[in-house]
Amino acid sequence: MNTFQRILFFFVIPIVSPLVLPPRMLAGGFLGIIAEVILFGAMGFFLMRGWSTALKLSIFLQGLNVIIRLMMLFPHITSADGSFDSIYTLTSLLSIALSLYLVLRLDRVDIRTQMVK
């Protein structure tokens, strides 16, 4: 696993996948975005250092993101007036796909071997 892949799997995808939301939802949550970037940035730092606890926490949080997005997808697939909300649906499906890929990828042997101190 090269450095680019480590940065992609430990920093970029974990930060981006929970933040894939429609712009109207992101507009009011600037402090939440900053807190999320700090949390996942710190977790990526600990993953690079080889902490297996950070790996377990990252897998748990990404899995939780998948579950929450699936639970919220069907009730919010339509707007209040009954029309199909395509932006919300696409961003939710993209976030689910990214988080699910990351959960399955982080649980593989080559990632676990990086965690040995």
C-alpha positions as CSV (number, residue, x, y, z in Angstrom):
1,M,0.0,0.0,0.0
2,N,1.6,3.2,-1.1
3,T,1.4,6.6,0.5
4,F,-1.3,8.0,-1.9
5,Q,-3.6,5.0,-1.1
6,R,-3.0,5.5,2.7
7,I,-3.9,9.2,2.5
8,L,-6.9,8.4,0.3
9,F,-8.2,5.6,2.7
10,F,-7.3,7.2,6.0
11,F,-8.0,10.9,5.3
12,V,-9.9,11.8,2.1
13,I,-12.7,9.3,1.8
14,P,-13.6,9.2,5.6
15,I,-13.8,13.0,5.6
16,V,-15.8,13.3,2.3
17,S,-18.3,10.5,2.7
18,P,-20.3,11.9,5.7
19,L,-20.1,15.4,4.1
20,V,-21.8,14.5,0.9
21,L,-25.1,16.3,1.5
22,P,-27.2,18.7,-0.5
23,P,-25.9,22.3,-0.3
24,R,-29.0,23.5,1.5
25,M,-28.2,21.1,4.4
26,L,-24.6,22.1,4.6
27,A,-25.2,25.8,4.6
28,G,-26.2,26.0,8.3
29,G,-23.7,23.6,9.7
30,F,-20.3,25.3,9.4
31,L,-19.3,24.3,13.0
32,G,-20.4,20.7,12.4
33,I,-18.3,20.5,9.3
34,I,-15.3,21.8,11.1
35,A,-15.8,19.4,14.0
36,E,-16.2,16.5,11.5
37,V,-13.0,17.4,9.6
38,I,-11.1,17.6,12.9
39,L,-12.4,14.3,14.1
40,F,-11.7,12.3,11.0
41,G,-8.4,14.1,10.5
42,A,-7.3,13.1,14.0
43,M,-8.5,9.6,13.3
44,G,-6.5,9.5,10.0
45,F,-3.4,10.6,11.9
46,F,-3.8,7.8,14.4
47,L,-4.4,5.3,11.6
48,M,-1.2,6.4,10.0
49,R,0.6,5.8,13.3
50,G,-0.8,2.2,13.4
51,W,-3.4,2.4,16.1
52,S,-5.9,-0.5,15.7
53,T,-8.4,1.2,17.9
54,A,-8.6,4.1,15.4
55,L,-9.2,1.5,12.7
56,K,-12.1,0.0,14.6
57,L,-13.6,3.4,15.3
58,S,-13.3,4.4,11.6
59,I,-15.0,1.2,10.5
60,F,-17.7,1.7,13.1
61,L,-18.4,5.4,12.2
62,Q,-18.5,4.7,8.4
63,G,-20.9,1.7,9.0
64,L,-23.0,4.0,11.2
65,N,-23.1,6.5,8.3
66,V,-24.4,3.8,6.0
67,I,-27.1,2.7,8.4
68,I,-28.3,6.3,9.1
69,R,-28.3,7.3,5.5
70,L,-30.4,4.2,4.6
71,M,-32.8,5.0,7.4
72,M,-33.2,8.6,6.2
73,L,-33.3,7.8,2.4
74,F,-36.9,6.7,2.0
75,P,-38.6,9.2,4.2
76,H,-36.8,12.1,2.5
77,I,-36.8,10.8,-1.1
78,T,-39.7,13.2,-1.7
79,S,-40.0,16.9,-0.8
80,A,-42.8,18.3,1.3
81,D,-44.9,19.0,-1.8
82,G,-44.6,15.4,-2.9
83,S,-42.1,15.9,-5.7
84,F,-39.0,13.7,-6.1
85,D,-35.9,15.2,-4.5
86,S,-33.2,14.1,-6.9
87,I,-30.3,16.0,-5.2
88,Y,-30.9,14.5,-1.8
89,T,-31.3,11.0,-3.3
90,L,-28.1,11.2,-5.4
91,T,-26.0,12.6,-2.5
92,S,-27.3,10.0,-0.1
93,L,-26.6,7.1,-2.5
94,L,-23.1,8.5,-3.2
95,S,-22.4,8.8,0.6
96,I,-23.7,5.3,1.2
97,A,-21.5,3.9,-1.6
98,L,-18.4,5.7,-0.4
99,S,-18.9,4.6,3.2
100,L,-19.7,1.1,2.3
101,Y,-16.7,0.8,0.1
102,L,-14.5,2.2,2.8
103,V,-15.9,-0.2,5.4
104,L,-15.3,-3.2,3.2
105,R,-11.8,-1.9,2.2
106,L,-10.6,-1.1,5.7
107,D,-11.5,-4.5,6.9
108,R,-9.1,-6.2,4.5
109,V,-5.8,-7.9,5.4
110,D,-3.5,-5.4,3.7
111,I,-5.0,-2.5,5.8
112,R,-4.8,-4.6,9.0
113,T,-1.1,-5.4,8.3
114,Q,-0.4,-1.6,8.3
115,M,-1.8,-1.4,11.8
116,V,1.0,-3.6,13.3
117,K,3.3,-1.4,15.4
